[in-house]
């Protein structure tokens, strides 16, 4: 960080820069489940198609955590396997 007398600005406190939150150390924690949006991006389908599949009864299993709707990686894998079996059977 440049000194205030060089830049002509007041130096900021480090807590003000980070919002008072200490930096996280270590490797990032991988997510444990998908939101509807991230599920759709990962599986290359639109959100409208996701809800259409749910209405047809062939969407992935979901869980609700509070008001959020989440899809576990295991449920997504089961859904993909079911879609593959159905596709081969047709």
TADAQUI-V576366 format. One record per helix or strand. SS is the DSSP state (H for helix, E for strand). FROM is the first residue (numbers start at 0). LEN is the number of residues. If there is no record, write none. Layout:
BEGIN
ss: (SS	SS)
from: (FROM	FROM)
len: (LEN	LEN)
END
This chain:
BEGIN
ss: (H	H	E	H	H	E	E	H)
from: (3	13	32	35	46	62	67	72)
len: (4	5	3	7	10	3	5	17)
END
